[in-house]
Amino acid sequence: MKGIVRAARFDDGLAASAFLAGLGLVQPEGEAARQHHWDHIWRRNPALERGGERADLGWLIEDEGRIVGFFGNVPRIYRLGERRLVAGCATQWGVDPQWRTETRRLAKAYADQGQVDFLLVTTAKRAASRLFLENGYGAVPQPGLDSVLFWVADSQGFLAAAMRRKQWPGLLARLGAPALALFGLAKRRFQAPLAVERIGRDGLGEEFDTFFERVVAARPNRLLAERDAQTLRWSYPDAERVEFLVVRETGRLRGFLALFADDAPAIGLKRRKVIDLMAEDDAPRIVDSLLAAAFARTREIGAPVLELVGLPDPVRARARLAGALERRFVSWPAYYKPLAEGLALDAESAWYLSGLDGDATLV
């Protein structure tokens, strides 16, 4: 087995989706939805007007015109002080089981792309992690990326989903719910010193542009994914899955939280995630108010659990003070490879990775 390894093209999207769906990866239903998905990532991406047009769309292995391996790429713009950097973010990859011997060749082609400033993957499993390390990646040095913080808003609903995952009797959920509810109530210590408003994705306006520029200026040594209004709207293609909680003081935006629907229908779990959060100066009272509002909203809509993924220690510390529980992944999920000359990202303080980074909100 050998096959041809080549760069992906715009017209590979439908075939890539069919291939990935055949491997069991979640893909949009129907040809029109799949075409819209790839058009959104590869054609309507705001990064393509800001330097990202030089990035590859991905790489694939082709055998007699048939895709047998695929490694997608999402161009994203990052800010590091006055520098505007182009990142290639890994998305939707897989190899036909009969072609697994060629996986390293495909991964090397992807890792050797030279048109961007750095590469980033945020959803690596244990086996995939070895591939990235072999190709010059390093683990993102942001503490806590290997764990999820969470609060239980509905004990019985949460335990029922857990029982279905384990294929245990549902009666156990009813028996255990009161104890879990009391435990959660004893731990939770949400504080909400500031008023929080709720807006939809399409309500994001110029105040987000100026807010983000202030954050960049205040933290010139922190790598930040672009968060202007246009990029944020693009980052959430399904407007019904996200809502934004915002704090304003004296009419000025001071912080926001993106609350994202990430349900697990296979186990009947309705779930909300703090997929992104940003506050000026990482101000505790802003973070606290946003987290409290996110939990209240989760409970209001009847979701049993609120999760927080990624985000640096100043935010996670406030979440723990608010009584968040914690569960760990089996492996480290996030890796990066600097390509631009002089780009040093090995300090913990350089990172602000959240669920916005990579492709989690796009797929």
N, C-alpha and C positions, 0 to 999 in steps of 0.2 A: 504493500500500500504506500502510496506517495501523495497523489493529488496535487492540485495547484493551489498555492497560497497566494492570495491577492488582496488588494485593498477593496473594501466594499464600495458600491456605487448607490446612488439614489434609487435606482430601479431594482435593487436587491431586497428592498424592505419586505415585500409580500412573501417572497420565497423564504426569507429569513424567519418571518413569523410562522409560516407553515412548518418549517424545520424545527423551530424551538417548541411549538405546540406539540409536535410529534414526540419530543423528549419529555413532555409533561410540564413544561414551563408555562406559566399563565401568560396568555396573549389575548388581545381584543377579539371579540367574536365577529366574524364576517369580514369579507374582503374590504368593504368600505371603511370599517372601523380600524382595520389594520393599516390601511393606506393613510388614514388620518393620523394615526399614532406616529408613523415614521415621518410623515410630513411635519408634524409638530416638533419632533426632536431634531430633524435634519434640515428643515427648510424655514420654519418659523421661529427658530431659536434666536433670541436677541443677541447672543454671543457672536453670531455670524456677521453682525454689523460692527463688531468691536474688536476684530482680530481673530475670532474663532473660526473664520472661514478657511483658515490655513490648516485646520485639524483634519485628520483622516476621519471618515465616517465609521470605520471599523475594519476588521480583517476577517477573511473566511477561507476555508478549505473547500475546493470545488473538485468534483470528480465527474467528468463527462457532462458538465453543465448542471450538476446537482450539488447543492450545498450539503456538506457532511460535517462542517464545523463552522462556528460563527462566534465572533467576539466584537460586540458593538461598542461604539464610542460616542459619548455625549460631550461636545465642547462646552465649557463653562468659563466665565470670566471671574477671576479672583483679584482682590486688591491687597496690596502689601504696601501701606503708606502711599506714596505717589506712584508706585509701580502698578501697572495693569497687566496681569498675567493670564495666559490661556492655559487651561487645564483640559486634559483628556480624561474623562471619567468613564470607567468601564461599565458596560450595561449588557444585560441579556446575552450570556455566553453559554455555549454548550458544544459538545462533540458527539457525533454518532458513536454508540458503543463499539461498533466494528472498526472505528477509526481512532480509538483512544490512543493508539501508539503514536499518532501525529499531534497529540495535544500540545506537547512541548514546542513543536515547530510553530504552531499557531500562536501560542503564548509569547514566544520569542519575537515573532513578527509584530505582534501588538506592542510589546514592551520596547521594541527598537524604533518605533515611530519617532521622528525627530522634528515634527512641525509645531510642537507645543512646548510650553515652559515646564510643565510637570505633569505626571500621570497620577491618577487617584482611583483607588477601588475601595468601596465602603461596605461590600457585602460578601467578603471572602469566607468560604467555608474552610475547614481544616486542610483538606486535600489541595484546594486551590491556593491556600496560603503558601505552600511549598513552591508552587510554580512562580508566584510573584517574587518570593525571596531569591529564587534561582536566577531571576532576571533583573536583579539590581534594585528591587524595591526594599524599603524599610518600613517597619511598623510605625504608624502615626503615633507620636509620643504624647498623646492626650489621655490622661487617666480616665478610667471609667467607661471607655468605649466597649469593653467586653461585658457590660452589665446593663440591665434595664431597671430603672426605678419605677415603682408603680404604687397606686393607691386603689383599694377596692371600694367601689361605690355601692355595689349590690352584692352582698356576700353569697346569697343563694344562687344568683345568676352566675357569679364567678366560679363557684364550686361546681355547679352543674356542668359548665363547660370543661372544667378540669376533669371531672368524672368521665365525660364523654371521650376526652382525649385518652384517658387510661382504660376506657371501656369497663369502668366500674359501675355498680348500681347507683342510680340517681338518688336513692334514699339516703345515701351517705351525705349528699349535698345538703339535704334538708336537716339532717342531724347536726352537721358541722357548721351550718351558717350562723347560728346565734353566737357561737364562740368566736368565729372569725370577725363577726360584726363588732363584738365587744373589744376584741384585740385591736382592730383598726381604729375604733373610736378612741381608745386609750392612747394610741400613738399619734393620731392626727392633731396637728397644731397649726392649722392654717391661719395666717394673718393677712388682713386686707386693709391696710391704712389708706389706700388710694382708690378712687373710683375707676372702674374699668368699663369700657364700651365694647360692643360687638359689631363688626362690620363684615360683609362678604368680600370675596375675592375681587369682584368687579368694582368695589368701592375704594380700592387702593389708589391713592392719588399722589400728587407731587410732594406732600408732606413726608412720604416715605423716602423720596429721593434726598431731601435735605437732611432728614434724620440719619440716613445711612452715611452721608458724607461727613456729618459730625462725628459719628462713631469711628469712621476710618481715620479722621484727623486726630482723634483722641488716642487711638491705638495704632500708631504707625508701624509697629513691629509685629502686628497680628495679621495672619492670613485670613481674609474674609471673603466668602463667596458673595458675588454681587447681589445686593438686595434692594435695588431701586424698584419702583412700582411696576415697571414693565417686566422686569425679570421675575419678580414675585408672581405676577399674574400668569406668566408663561410656566412657571415651575409647578403650578397646580392646574393641569389641563381640565380636570373635572371640578367645576366650581362648587358642586354640591358636596364634595368630600372635605372641604376646608372652610373654616371661618377664622377670622382674626380678632383677637382680644387686644385692645389697645389702651394705654395709659397716656393721658394728656394732662399737662399742667400749664396753666395760664395760656391755654390755647395751642400749646406746642406738643407735638408727639414726643414722648419720652421713652416709650418701650412698646413692644408688641409680642404676642405669642400666637403661633399658628397651630390651631387645634385640628387634627387630621383624623378622618374616619378610616380605620384600618381593621375592618371586621374579619373574623375567622369563621365563615359560614359552615365549614366542615364540622366544627364543634359547637355551633350555635352561639358564638361569642360576639357580642356587639362591643367594639373597643374604640377608644379615642386615644390619640397620641399627641403629646407635646412634641411636634415634629421640628419646631424651630422657636427660638426665643431670643430676643435681643433687648437689652436695656442700656441706656446711657450710663457709662461708668460702672456697669454691672451693679447698679444701685440695689441693695437688698430690699428696700421697701417697694420698689417697682417689681422686682422678681417675685416677691412674696404675694403682692396683689394679683399679679397675672396667674400664678399657680393656683391661688385660692379661687379665682374666677373660672379657671379651667376645670377644677374639680366640681365646682357648683354646676357648671354647664354640663359636664359629663353625667352627673346625677340627674339633672333636669331632663335630659333626653333619654334616660333609661339605659345607659351603657354601664355594664357592671364594673369596668376597670378603666383607669386612666394610666397611661404609660408615658415615661419620659426617656427618650433615646438620645445618646450623644450629649453634647453641650459640655463646656469646661467646668472645672471645679467650683468656681464662684456660684454658678447656677445650681449645680448638683448638691452643693453644701446646703443651700436654702431648701432644696427639695427634701433632703434628709431631715432637716430641722422641722419640716412640715409633716414628718412621719412616714415618708415613703419607704416601702419595702423594696427588696432588691433580689433579682435573680441574675445568674451569670450565663454567658454563652460558653460553649465548649472550646472556642478558639477566638483569637484576636481577629476582628473583622475588617480593619482598615489599614491600608498600605499605600505608600506613595513612592514616586521615583522622580527626583529633581532632574531636569534636563538643561535648564537655562544656566549659563555660566554664573557662578557666584551666588546661586540661590541656596541659602542655608535655612533649612526647616527642621533642624534636629532638636530645637528647644521646645519644651512643653508650652511655654508662653506664646509660641508662634501660631498656635492652632486654636480654632473655634469651630470644630466640626459638630454639625447637628444632622438631623434627618433630612435637611434640605440638600446637603451635599450629596453628590453622586446622583442616583436615579430613582431613589425610593418613592418620590412623589410623582414620578413620570410614568411608571409602569402600572 
